[in-house]
Amino acid sequence: MARPTAPCCEIRFLVLHTYPDGIKAYGHERITTPIGRRGKPVKKLRLIPAESAYAMARYFQGRKGTTVSVI
């Protein structure tokens, strides 16, 4: 089987999980917010180049009461 040799960029989704109570455990409320290409919240999942998604995830990961997922 032939593999494509053209450069390709993997694309991902970036999701920010916020815990209003501050407790990251099963059964507690979690608000899931998809993040767009410019780092702003959007209404539905948007595809982002993997390199940008991981860079934004590193930026968001230091916030208290949040978890960042790159899907």
N, CA, C and O atoms as a Tripos MOL2 file, in Angstrom:
@<TRIPOS>MOLECULE
protein
  284   283    71     0     0
PROTEIN
NO_CHARGES

@<TRIPOS>ATOM
      1 N           0.8180   -1.1750    0.0000 N.3       1 MET1
      2 CA          0.0000    0.0000    0.0000 C.3       1 MET1
      3 C           0.8680    1.2470    0.0000 C.2       1 MET1
      4 O           1.8660    1.3250    0.7150 O.2       1 MET1
      5 N           0.4850    2.1920   -0.7890 N.am      2 ALA2
      6 CA          1.2250    3.4450   -0.8630 C.3       2 ALA2
      7 C           0.7560    4.4010    0.2230 C.2       2 ALA2
      8 O          -0.4320    4.4880    0.5340 O.2       2 ALA2
      9 N           1.7090    5.1060    0.7840 N.am      3 ARG3
     10 CA          1.3820    6.1200    1.7810 C.3       3 ARG3
     11 C           1.5690    7.4900    1.1570 C.2       3 ARG3
     12 O           2.5010    7.6880    0.3780 O.2       3 ARG3
     13 N           0.7090    8.4310    1.4780 N.am      4 PRO4
     14 CA          0.8710    9.7680    0.9160 C.3       4 PRO4
     15 C           2.1390   10.4190    1.4630 C.2       4 PRO4
     16 O           2.4400   10.3200    2.6530 O.2       4 PRO4
     17 N           2.8710   11.0820    0.5800 N.am      5 THR5
     18 CA          4.1200   11.7160    0.9940 C.3       5 THR5
     19 C           3.9780   13.2240    1.1480 C.2       5 THR5
     20 O           4.9130   13.9010    1.5770 O.2       5 THR5
     21 N           2.8240   13.7420    0.8010 N.am      6 ALA6
     22 CA          2.6120   15.1770    0.9500 C.3       6 ALA6
     23 C           2.5340   15.5350    2.4270 C.2       6 ALA6
     24 O           2.0560   14.7350    3.2320 O.2       6 ALA6
     25 N           2.9940   16.7200    2.7890 N.am      7 PRO7
     26 CA          2.8990   17.0940    4.2010 C.3       7 PRO7
     27 C           1.4460   17.2080    4.6340 C.2       7 PRO7
     28 O           0.6190   17.7800    3.9240 O.2       7 PRO7
     29 N           1.1460   16.6660    5.7890 N.am      8 CYS8
     30 CA         -0.2190   16.7500    6.2870 C.3       8 CYS8
     31 C          -0.1800   17.2480    7.7260 C.2       8 CYS8
     32 O           0.7960   17.0380    8.4470 O.2       8 CYS8
     33 N          -1.2300   17.8930    8.1180 N.am      9 CYS9
     34 CA         -1.3380   18.4450    9.4660 C.3       9 CYS9
     35 C          -2.4980   17.7510   10.1600 C.2       9 CYS9
     36 O          -3.6270   17.7730    9.6710 O.2       9 CYS9
     37 N          -2.2200   17.1420   11.2900 N.am     10 GLU10
     38 CA         -3.2990   16.5140   12.0310 C.3      10 GLU10
     39 C          -4.1920   17.6020   12.6200 C.2      10 GLU10
     40 O          -3.7270   18.6860   12.9700 O.2      10 GLU10
     41 N          -5.4590   17.2950   12.7190 N.am     11 ILE11
     42 CA         -6.3880   18.2760   13.2760 C.3      11 ILE11
     43 C          -7.0780   17.6820   14.4920 C.2      11 ILE11
     44 O          -7.3330   16.4790   14.5510 O.2      11 ILE11
     45 N          -7.3740   18.5260   15.4470 N.am     12 ARG12
     46 CA         -7.9360   18.0990   16.7090 C.3      12 ARG12
     47 C          -9.0420   19.0460   17.1600 C.2      12 ARG12
     48 O          -9.2520   20.1050   16.5690 O.2      12 ARG12
     49 N          -9.7430   18.6470   18.2170 N.am     13 PHE13
     50 CA        -10.7110   19.4930   18.9020 C.3      13 PHE13
     51 C         -10.1120   19.8790   20.2440 C.2      13 PHE13
     52 O          -9.3480   19.1090   20.8250 O.2      13 PHE13
     53 N         -10.4500   21.0630   20.7440 N.am     14 LEU14
     54 CA         -9.9860   21.5100   22.0480 C.3      14 LEU14
     55 C         -11.2050   21.7890   22.9110 C.2      14 LEU14
     56 O         -12.0830   22.5560   22.5180 O.2      14 LEU14
     57 N         -11.2650   21.1700   24.0890 N.am     15 VAL15
     58 CA        -12.4090   21.3010   24.9790 C.3      15 VAL15
     59 C         -11.9100   21.6940   26.3620 C.2      15 VAL15
     60 O         -10.9400   21.1280   26.8660 O.2      15 VAL15
     61 N         -12.5780   22.6650   26.9710 N.am     16 LEU16
     62 CA        -12.2470   23.1350   28.3160 C.3      16 LEU16
     63 C         -13.3530   22.6920   29.2640 C.2      16 LEU16
     64 O         -14.5160   23.0420   29.0630 O.2      16 LEU16
     65 N         -13.0030   21.9240   30.3000 N.am     17 HIS17
     66 CA        -13.9560   21.4600   31.3030 C.3      17 HIS17
     67 C         -13.7910   22.3400   32.5390 C.2      17 HIS17
     68 O         -12.6930   22.4470   33.0860 O.2      17 HIS17
     69 N         -14.8810   22.9700   32.9770 N.am     18 THR18
     70 CA        -14.8430   23.8420   34.1470 C.3      18 THR18
     71 C         -15.6950   23.2260   35.2510 C.2      18 THR18
     72 O         -16.8100   22.7640   35.0110 O.2      18 THR18
     73 N         -15.1550   23.2300   36.4530 N.am     19 TYR19
     74 CA        -15.8460   22.6900   37.6210 C.3      19 TYR19
     75 C         -16.2350   23.8490   38.5340 C.2      19 TYR19
     76 O         -15.3830   24.3580   39.2630 O.2      19 TYR19
     77 N         -17.5130   24.2880   38.5170 N.am     20 PRO20
     78 CA        -17.9240   25.4490   39.3070 C.3      20 PRO20
     79 C         -17.7630   25.2500   40.8120 C.2      20 PRO20
     80 O         -17.4740   26.2060   41.5320 O.2      20 PRO20
     81 N         -17.9480   24.0060   41.3030 N.am     21 ASP21
     82 CA        -17.7980   23.7410   42.7300 C.3      21 ASP21
     83 C         -16.3330   23.6110   43.1350 C.2      21 ASP21
     84 O         -16.0060   23.6530   44.3210 O.2      21 ASP21
     85 N         -15.4610   23.4540   42.1560 N.am     22 GLY22
     86 CA        -14.0380   23.2860   42.4450 C.3      22 GLY22
     87 C         -13.6520   21.8500   42.7400 C.2      22 GLY22
     88 O         -12.4930   21.5810   43.0530 O.2      22 GLY22
     89 N         -14.5910   20.9210   42.6470 N.am     23 ILE23
     90 CA        -14.3250   19.5190   42.9540 C.3      23 ILE23
     91 C         -14.3220   18.7170   41.6580 C.2      23 ILE23
     92 O         -15.3330   18.6460   40.9600 O.2      23 ILE23
     93 N         -13.1840   18.1180   41.3450 N.am     24 LYS24
     94 CA        -13.0620   17.3100   40.1320 C.3      24 LYS24
     95 C         -13.2840   15.8450   40.4950 C.2      24 LYS24
     96 O         -12.3270   15.0760   40.5930 O.2      24 LYS24
     97 N         -14.5310   15.4610   40.6920 N.am     25 ALA25
     98 CA        -14.8570   14.0900   41.0600 C.3      25 ALA25
     99 C         -16.1400   13.6730   40.3620 C.2      25 ALA25
    100 O         -16.9070   14.5080   39.8810 O.2      25 ALA25
    101 N         -16.3550   12.3730   40.3170 N.am     26 TYR26
    102 CA        -17.5460   11.8290   39.6920 C.3      26 TYR26
    103 C         -18.7840   12.3230   40.4380 C.2      26 TYR26
    104 O         -18.8130   12.3380   41.6690 O.2      26 TYR26
    105 N         -19.7980   12.7240   39.6870 N.am     27 GLY27
    106 CA        -21.0450   13.1500   40.2750 C.3      27 GLY27
    107 C         -21.1610   14.6530   40.5080 C.2      27 GLY27
    108 O         -22.2460   15.1480   40.8150 O.2      27 GLY27
    109 N         -20.0620   15.3780   40.3670 N.am     28 HIS28
    110 CA        -20.1130   16.8280   40.5380 C.3      28 HIS28
    111 C         -20.3210   17.4970   39.1880 C.2      28 HIS28
    112 O         -19.9960   16.9350   38.1420 O.2      28 HIS28
    113 N         -20.8650   18.6970   39.2290 N.am     29 GLU29
    114 CA        -21.1940   19.4190   38.0040 C.3      29 GLU29
    115 C         -19.9310   19.7770   37.2150 C.2      29 GLU29
    116 O         -18.9140   20.1740   37.7840 O.2      29 GLU29
    117 N         -20.0250   19.6250   35.8900 N.am     30 ARG30
    118 CA        -18.9250   19.9780   34.9930 C.3      30 ARG30
    119 C         -19.5160   20.7020   33.7950 C.2      30 ARG30
    120 O         -20.4800   20.2280   33.1930 O.2      30 ARG30
    121 N         -18.9490   21.8360   33.4490 N.am     31 ILE31
    122 CA        -19.3860   22.5950   32.2800 C.3      31 ILE31
    123 C         -18.3350   22.3930   31.1870 C.2      31 ILE31
    124 O         -17.1550   22.6840   31.3880 O.2      31 ILE31
    125 N         -18.7720   21.8950   30.0370 N.am     32 THR32
    126 CA        -17.8760   21.6310   28.9190 C.3      32 THR32
    127 C         -18.0240   22.7350   27.8910 C.2      32 THR32
    128 O         -19.1250   23.0120   27.4150 O.2      32 THR32
    129 N         -16.8910   23.3740   27.5470 N.am     33 THR33
    130 CA        -16.8960   24.4830   26.6030 C.3      33 THR33
    131 C         -15.9280   24.1880   25.4660 C.2      33 THR33
    132 O         -14.7280   24.0690   25.7140 O.2      33 THR33
    133 N         -16.4050   24.0660   24.2240 N.am     34 PRO34
    134 CA        -15.4870   23.9060   23.0960 C.3      34 PRO34
    135 C         -14.7570   25.2220   22.8180 C.2      34 PRO34
    136 O         -15.3310   26.3030   22.9480 O.2      34 PRO34
    137 N         -13.5010   25.1130   22.4370 N.am     35 ILE35
    138 CA        -12.6660   26.2810   22.1530 C.3      35 ILE35
    139 C         -12.3510   26.3000   20.6630 C.2      35 ILE35
    140 O         -12.0470   25.2620   20.0750 O.2      35 ILE35
    141 N         -12.4240   27.4810   20.0530 N.am     36 GLY36
    142 CA        -12.1660   27.6440   18.6200 C.3      36 GLY36
    143 C         -10.7070   27.9260   18.3020 C.2      36 GLY36
    144 O          -9.8500   27.8530   19.1830 O.2      36 GLY36
    145 N         -10.4260   28.2430   17.0590 N.am     37 ARG37
    146 CA         -9.0540   28.4650   16.5890 C.3      37 ARG37
    147 C          -8.3520   29.6360   17.2460 C.2      37 ARG37
    148 O          -7.1300   29.6270   17.3980 O.2      37 ARG37
    149 N          -9.1170   30.6450   17.6360 N.am     38 ARG38
    150 CA         -8.5040   31.8430   18.2230 C.3      38 ARG38
    151 C          -8.4890   31.8060   19.7470 C.2      38 ARG38
    152 O          -8.1470   32.7990   20.3880 O.2      38 ARG38
    153 N          -8.8560   30.6720   20.3280 N.am     39 GLY39
    154 CA         -8.8470   30.5360   21.7730 C.3      39 GLY39
    155 C         -10.0870   31.0640   22.4520 C.2      39 GLY39
    156 O         -10.1000   31.2310   23.6710 O.2      39 GLY39
    157 N         -11.1260   31.3300   21.6890 N.am     40 LYS40
    158 CA        -12.3890   31.8340   22.2290 C.3      40 LYS40
    159 C         -13.4100   30.6990   22.2940 C.2      40 LYS40
    160 O         -13.3690   29.7920   21.4630 O.2      40 LYS40
    161 N         -14.3250   30.7320   23.2670 N.am     41 PRO41
    162 CA        -15.3810   29.7150   23.3240 C.3      41 PRO41
    163 C         -16.2980   29.7930   22.1000 C.2      41 PRO41
    164 O         -16.6350   30.8820   21.6370 O.2      41 PRO41
    165 N         -16.6900   28.6420   21.5900 N.am     42 VAL42
    166 CA        -17.5970   28.5500   20.4510 C.3      42 VAL42
    167 C         -18.7690   27.6440   20.8330 C.2      42 VAL42
    168 O         -18.7280   26.9880   21.8730 O.2      42 VAL42
    169 N         -19.8150   27.6040   19.9970 N.am     43 LYS43
    170 CA        -21.0090   26.8250   20.3160 C.3      43 LYS43
    171 C         -20.8620   25.3390   20.0180 C.2      43 LYS43
    172 O         -21.4420   24.5120   20.7200 O.2      43 LYS43
    173 N         -20.0950   24.9850   18.9860 N.am     44 LYS44
    174 CA        -19.9130   23.5730   18.6700 C.3      44 LYS44
    175 C         -18.4330   23.3090   18.4130 C.2      44 LYS44
    176 O         -17.6500   24.2420   18.2330 O.2      44 LYS44
    177 N         -18.0570   22.0310   18.3980 N.am     45 LEU45
    178 CA        -16.6590   21.6650   18.2240 C.3      45 LEU45
    179 C         -16.1280   22.1450   16.8730 C.2      45 LEU45
    180 O         -16.7930   22.0000   15.8470 O.2      45 LEU45
    181 N         -14.9380   22.7100   16.8840 N.am     46 ARG46
    182 CA        -14.2690   23.1760   15.6710 C.3      46 ARG46
    183 C         -12.9370   22.4650   15.5320 C.2      46 ARG46
    184 O         -12.2390   22.2360   16.5200 O.2      46 ARG46
    185 N         -12.5910   22.1200   14.3060 N.am     47 LEU47
    186 CA        -11.3080   21.4800   14.0540 C.3      47 LEU47
    187 C         -10.1950   22.5210   14.0940 C.2      47 LEU47
    188 O         -10.3270   23.6070   13.5300 O.2      47 LEU47
    189 N          -9.0880   22.1760   14.7730 N.am     48 ILE48
    190 CA         -7.9430   23.0660   14.9290 C.3      48 ILE48
    191 C          -6.7060   22.2640   14.5480 C.2      48 ILE48
    192 O          -6.6560   21.0670   14.8310 O.2      48 ILE48
    193 N          -5.7030   22.8780   13.9160 N.am     49 PRO49
    194 CA         -4.4420   22.1600   13.6870 C.3      49 PRO49
    195 C          -3.8540   21.6890   15.0190 C.2      49 PRO49
    196 O          -3.8920   22.4160   16.0120 O.2      49 PRO49
    197 N          -3.3200   20.4860   15.0340 N.am     50 ALA50
    198 CA         -2.8490   19.8640   16.2720 C.3      50 ALA50
    199 C          -1.8230   20.7240   16.9990 C.2      50 ALA50
    200 O          -1.8760   20.8360   18.2240 O.2      50 ALA50
    201 N          -0.9130   21.3170   16.2880 N.am     51 GLU51
    202 CA          0.1340   22.1340   16.9140 C.3      51 GLU51
    203 C          -0.4750   23.3080   17.6810 C.2      51 GLU51
    204 O          -0.0500   23.6060   18.7980 O.2      51 GLU51
    205 N          -1.4560   23.9670   17.0950 N.am     52 SER52
    206 CA         -2.1300   25.0870   17.7640 C.3      52 SER52
    207 C          -2.9730   24.6060   18.9420 C.2      52 SER52
    208 O          -3.0290   25.2690   19.9770 O.2      52 SER52
    209 N          -3.6240   23.4610   18.7860 N.am     53 ALA53
    210 CA         -4.4690   22.9300   19.8580 C.3      53 ALA53
    211 C          -3.6400   22.6140   21.1000 C.2      53 ALA53
    212 O          -4.0520   22.9320   22.2150 O.2      53 ALA53
    213 N          -2.4800   21.9940   20.9180 N.am     54 TYR54
    214 CA         -1.6300   21.6660   22.0610 C.3      54 TYR54
    215 C          -1.0180   22.9170   22.6880 C.2      54 TYR54
    216 O          -0.8250   22.9700   23.9020 O.2      54 TYR54
    217 N          -0.7130   23.9190   21.8720 N.am     55 ALA55
    218 CA         -0.1840   25.1780   22.4150 C.3      55 ALA55
    219 C          -1.2460   25.8840   23.2650 C.2      55 ALA55
    220 O          -0.9380   26.3870   24.3450 O.2      55 ALA55
    221 N          -2.4870   25.9240   22.7860 N.am     56 MET56
    222 CA         -3.5590   26.5430   23.5620 C.3      56 MET56
    223 C          -3.8660   25.7360   24.8180 C.2      56 MET56
    224 O          -4.2030   26.3120   25.8520 O.2      56 MET56
    225 N          -3.7550   24.4120   24.7450 N.am     57 ALA57
    226 CA         -3.9970   23.5750   25.9200 C.3      57 ALA57
    227 C          -2.9770   23.8810   27.0140 C.2      57 ALA57
    228 O          -3.3300   23.9270   28.1930 O.2      57 ALA57
    229 N          -1.7300   24.0860   26.6390 N.am     58 ARG58
    230 CA         -0.7090   24.4580   27.6250 C.3      58 ARG58
    231 C          -1.0320   25.8030   28.2600 C.2      58 ARG58
    232 O          -0.7570   26.0120   29.4420 O.2      58 ARG58
    233 N          -1.6120   26.7180   27.4850 N.am     59 TYR59
    234 CA         -1.9880   28.0340   28.0000 C.3      59 TYR59
    235 C          -3.1290   27.9320   29.0090 C.2      59 TYR59
    236 O          -3.0980   28.5910   30.0470 O.2      59 TYR59
    237 N          -4.1330   27.1100   28.7100 N.am     60 PHE60
    238 CA         -5.3120   26.9940   29.5560 C.3      60 PHE60
    239 C          -5.1180   26.0890   30.7730 C.2      60 PHE60
    240 O          -5.9040   26.1810   31.7170 O.2      60 PHE60
    241 N          -4.1110   25.2250   30.7910 N.am     61 GLN61
    242 CA         -4.0120   24.2110   31.8250 C.3      61 GLN61
    243 C          -3.7010   24.7560   33.2160 C.2      61 GLN61
    244 O          -3.9210   24.0370   34.1910 O.2      61 GLN61
    245 N          -3.2180   25.9460   33.3620 N.am     62 GLY62
    246 CA         -2.8790   26.4700   34.6740 C.3      62 GLY62
    247 C          -4.0370   27.0700   35.4420 C.2      62 GLY62
    248 O          -3.8700   27.4450   36.6020 O.2      62 GLY62
    249 N          -5.1980   27.1700   34.8330 N.am     63 ARG63
    250 CA         -6.3460   27.7870   35.5050 C.3      63 ARG63
    251 C          -6.9200   26.8650   36.5660 C.2      63 ARG63
    252 O          -7.0220   25.6540   36.3670 O.2      63 ARG63
    253 N          -7.2960   27.4540   37.6980 N.am     64 LYS64
    254 CA         -7.8230   26.6690   38.8110 C.3      64 LYS64
    255 C          -9.2550   26.2150   38.5010 C.2      64 LYS64
    256 O         -10.0670   26.9890   37.9950 O.2      64 LYS64
    257 N          -9.5460   24.9660   38.8080 N.am     65 GLY65
    258 CA        -10.8850   24.4230   38.6130 C.3      65 GLY65
    259 C         -11.2140   24.0520   37.1910 C.2      65 GLY65
    260 O         -12.3880   23.9360   36.8400 O.2      65 GLY65
    261 N         -10.1890   23.8610   36.3480 N.am     66 THR66
    262 CA        -10.4290   23.4990   34.9490 C.3      66 THR66
    263 C          -9.5640   22.3170   34.5400 C.2      66 THR66
    264 O          -8.5240   22.0450   35.1410 O.2      66 THR66
    265 N         -10.0100   21.6340   33.5200 N.am     67 THR67
    266 CA         -9.2570   20.5820   32.8660 C.3      67 THR67
    267 C          -9.3530   20.8140   31.3710 C.2      67 THR67
    268 O         -10.4060   21.2180   30.8770 O.2      67 THR67
    269 N          -8.2760   20.5690   30.6390 N.am     68 VAL68
    270 CA         -8.2550   20.7940   29.1940 C.3      68 VAL68
    271 C          -8.1160   19.4390   28.4970 C.2      68 VAL68
    272 O          -7.3030   18.6060   28.8980 O.2      68 VAL68
    273 N          -8.9170   19.2280   27.4500 N.am     69 SER69
    274 CA         -8.8520   18.0040   26.6590 C.3      69 SER69
    275 C          -8.6030   18.3370   25.2100 C.2      69 SER69
    276 O          -9.2720   19.1990   24.6400 O.2      69 SER69
    277 N          -7.6380   17.6530   24.6080 N.am     70 VAL70
    278 CA         -7.4100   17.7480   23.1610 C.3      70 VAL70
    279 C          -7.8610   16.4070   22.6040 C.2      70 VAL70
    280 O          -7.2420   15.3740   22.8600 O.2      70 VAL70
    281 N          -8.9480   16.4360   21.8380 N.am     71 ILE71
    282 CA         -9.5610   15.2110   21.3320 C.3      71 ILE71
    283 C          -9.1800   15.0190   19.8770 C.2      71 ILE71
    284 O          -9.5930   14.0410   19.2540 O.2      71 ILE71
@<TRIPOS>BOND
     1     1     2 1
     2     2     3 1
     3     3     4 2
     4     3     5 am
     5     5     6 1
     6     6     7 1
     7     7     8 2
     8     7     9 am
     9     9    10 1
    10    10    11 1
    11    11    12 2
    12    11    13 am
    13    13    14 1
    14    14    15 1
    15    15    16 2
    16    15    17 am
    17    17    18 1
    18    18    19 1
    19    19    20 2
    20    19    21 am
    21    21    22 1
    22    22    23 1
    23    23    24 2
    24    23    25 am
    25    25    26 1
    26    26    27 1
    27    27    28 2
    28    27    29 am
    29    29    30 1
    30    30    31 1
    31    31    32 2
    32    31    33 am
    33    33    34 1
    34    34    35 1
    35    35    36 2
    36    35    37 am
    37    37    38 1
    38    38    39 1
    39    39    40 2
    40    39    41 am
    41    41    42 1
    42    42    43 1
    43    43    44 2
    44    43    45 am
    45    45    46 1
    46    46    47 1
    47    47    48 2
    48    47    49 am
    49    49    50 1
    50    50    51 1
    51    51    52 2
    52    51    53 am
    53    53    54 1
    54    54    55 1
    55    55    56 2
    56    55    57 am
    57    57    58 1
    58    58    59 1
    59    59    60 2
    60    59    61 am
    61    61    62 1
    62    62    63 1
    63    63    64 2
    64    63    65 am
    65    65    66 1
    66    66    67 1
    67    67    68 2
    68    67    69 am
    69    69    70 1
    70    70    71 1
    71    71    72 2
    72    71    73 am
    73    73    74 1
    74    74    75 1
    75    75    76 2
    76    75    77 am
    77    77    78 1
    78    78    79 1
    79    79    80 2
    80    79    81 am
    81    81    82 1
    82    82    83 1
    83    83    84 2
    84    83    85 am
    85    85    86 1
    86    86    87 1
    87    87    88 2
    88    87    89 am
    89    89    90 1
    90    90    91 1
    91    91    92 2
    92    91    93 am
    93    93    94 1
    94    94    95 1
    95    95    96 2
    96    95    97 am
    97    97    98 1
    98    98    99 1
    99    99   100 2
   100    99   101 am
   101   101   102 1
   102   102   103 1
   103   103   104 2
   104   103   105 am
   105   105   106 1
   106   106   107 1
   107   107   108 2
   108   107   109 am
   109   109   110 1
   110   110   111 1
   111   111   112 2
   112   111   113 am
   113   113   114 1
   114   114   115 1
   115   115   116 2
   116   115   117 am
   117   117   118 1
   118   118   119 1
   119   119   120 2
   120   119   121 am
   121   121   122 1
   122   122   123 1
   123   123   124 2
   124   123   125 am
   125   125   126 1
   126   126   127 1
   127   127   128 2
   128   127   129 am
   129   129   130 1
   130   130   131 1
   131   131   132 2
   132   131   133 am
   133   133   134 1
   134   134   135 1
   135   135   136 2
   136   135   137 am
   137   137   138 1
   138   138   139 1
   139   139   140 2
   140   139   141 am
   141   141   142 1
   142   142   143 1
   143   143   144 2
   144   143   145 am
   145   145   146 1
   146   146   147 1
   147   147   148 2
   148   147   149 am
   149   149   150 1
   150   150   151 1
   151   151   152 2
   152   151   153 am
   153   153   154 1
   154   154   155 1
   155   155   156 2
   156   155   157 am
   157   157   158 1
   158   158   159 1
   159   159   160 2
   160   159   161 am
   161   161   162 1
   162   162   163 1
   163   163   164 2
   164   163   165 am
   165   165   166 1
   166   166   167 1
   167   167   168 2
   168   167   169 am
   169   169   170 1
   170   170   171 1
   171   171   172 2
   172   171   173 am
   173   173   174 1
   174   174   175 1
   175   175   176 2
   176   175   177 am
   177   177   178 1
   178   178   179 1
   179   179   180 2
   180   179   181 am
   181   181   182 1
   182   182   183 1
   183   183   184 2
   184   183   185 am
   185   185   186 1
   186   186   187 1
   187   187   188 2
   188   187   189 am
   189   189   190 1
   190   190   191 1
   191   191   192 2
   192   191   193 am
   193   193   194 1
   194   194   195 1
   195   195   196 2
   196   195   197 am
   197   197   198 1
   198   198   199 1
   199   199   200 2
   200   199   201 am
   201   201   202 1
   202   202   203 1
   203   203   204 2
   204   203   205 am
   205   205   206 1
   206   206   207 1
   207   207   208 2
   208   207   209 am
   209   209   210 1
   210   210   211 1
   211   211   212 2
   212   211   213 am
   213   213   214 1
   214   214   215 1
   215   215   216 2
   216   215   217 am
   217   217   218 1
   218   218   219 1
   219   219   220 2
   220   219   221 am
   221   221   222 1
   222   222   223 1
   223   223   224 2
   224   223   225 am
   225   225   226 1
   226   226   227 1
   227   227   228 2
   228   227   229 am
   229   229   230 1
   230   230   231 1
   231   231   232 2
   232   231   233 am
   233   233   234 1
   234   234   235 1
   235   235   236 2
   236   235   237 am
   237   237   238 1
   238   238   239 1
   239   239   240 2
   240   239   241 am
   241   241   242 1
   242   242   243 1
   243   243   244 2
   244   243   245 am
   245   245   246 1
   246   246   247 1
   247   247   248 2
   248   247   249 am
   249   249   250 1
   250   250   251 1
   251   251   252 2
   252   251   253 am
   253   253   254 1
   254   254   255 1
   255   255   256 2
   256   255   257 am
   257   257   258 1
   258   258   259 1
   259   259   260 2
   260   259   261 am
   261   261   262 1
   262   262   263 1
   263   263   264 2
   264   263   265 am
   265   265   266 1
   266   266   267 1
   267   267   268 2
   268   267   269 am
   269   269   270 1
   270   270   271 1
   271   271   272 2
   272   271   273 am
   273   273   274 1
   274   274   275 1
   275   275   276 2
   276   275   277 am
   277   277   278 1
   278   278   279 1
   279   279   280 2
   280   279   281 am
   281   281   282 1
   282   282   283 1
   283   283   284 2
@<TRIPOS>SUBSTRUCTURE
     1 MET1         2 RESIDUE 1 A MET
     2 ALA2         6 RESIDUE 1 A ALA
     3 ARG3        10 RESIDUE 1 A ARG
     4 PRO4        14 RESIDUE 1 A PRO
     5 THR5        18 RESIDUE 1 A THR
     6 ALA6        22 RESIDUE 1 A ALA
     7 PRO7        26 RESIDUE 1 A PRO
     8 CYS8        30 RESIDUE 1 A CYS
     9 CYS9        34 RESIDUE 1 A CYS
    10 GLU10       38 RESIDUE 1 A GLU
    11 ILE11       42 RESIDUE 1 A ILE
    12 ARG12       46 RESIDUE 1 A ARG
    13 PHE13       50 RESIDUE 1 A PHE
    14 LEU14       54 RESIDUE 1 A LEU
    15 VAL15       58 RESIDUE 1 A VAL
    16 LEU16       62 RESIDUE 1 A LEU
    17 HIS17       66 RESIDUE 1 A HIS
    18 THR18       70 RESIDUE 1 A THR
    19 TYR19       74 RESIDUE 1 A TYR
    20 PRO20       78 RESIDUE 1 A PRO
    21 ASP21       82 RESIDUE 1 A ASP
    22 GLY22       86 RESIDUE 1 A GLY
    23 ILE23       90 RESIDUE 1 A ILE
    24 LYS24       94 RESIDUE 1 A LYS
    25 ALA25       98 RESIDUE 1 A ALA
    26 TYR26      102 RESIDUE 1 A TYR
    27 GLY27      106 RESIDUE 1 A GLY
    28 HIS28      110 RESIDUE 1 A HIS
    29 GLU29      114 RESIDUE 1 A GLU
    30 ARG30      118 RESIDUE 1 A ARG
    31 ILE31      122 RESIDUE 1 A ILE
    32 THR32      126 RESIDUE 1 A THR
    33 THR33      130 RESIDUE 1 A THR
    34 PRO34      134 RESIDUE 1 A PRO
    35 ILE35      138 RESIDUE 1 A ILE
    36 GLY36      142 RESIDUE 1 A GLY
    37 ARG37      146 RESIDUE 1 A ARG
    38 ARG38      150 RESIDUE 1 A ARG
    39 GLY39      154 RESIDUE 1 A GLY
    40 LYS40      158 RESIDUE 1 A LYS
    41 PRO41      162 RESIDUE 1 A PRO
    42 VAL42      166 RESIDUE 1 A VAL
    43 LYS43      170 RESIDUE 1 A LYS
    44 LYS44      174 RESIDUE 1 A LYS
    45 LEU45      178 RESIDUE 1 A LEU
    46 ARG46      182 RESIDUE 1 A ARG
    47 LEU47      186 RESIDUE 1 A LEU
    48 ILE48      190 RESIDUE 1 A ILE
    49 PRO49      194 RESIDUE 1 A PRO
    50 ALA50      198 RESIDUE 1 A ALA
    51 GLU51      202 RESIDUE 1 A GLU
    52 SER52      206 RESIDUE 1 A SER
    53 ALA53      210 RESIDUE 1 A ALA
    54 TYR54      214 RESIDUE 1 A TYR
    55 ALA55      218 RESIDUE 1 A ALA
    56 MET56      222 RESIDUE 1 A MET
    57 ALA57      226 RESIDUE 1 A ALA
    58 ARG58      230 RESIDUE 1 A ARG
    59 TYR59      234 RESIDUE 1 A TYR
    60 PHE60      238 RESIDUE 1 A PHE
    61 GLN61      242 RESIDUE 1 A GLN
    62 GLY62      246 RESIDUE 1 A GLY
    63 ARG63      250 RESIDUE 1 A ARG
    64 LYS64      254 RESIDUE 1 A LYS
    65 GLY65      258 RESIDUE 1 A GLY
    66 THR66      262 RESIDUE 1 A THR
    67 THR67      266 RESIDUE 1 A THR
    68 VAL68      270 RESIDUE 1 A VAL
    69 SER69      274 RESIDUE 1 A SER
    70 VAL70      278 RESIDUE 1 A VAL
    71 ILE71      282 RESIDUE 1 A ILE
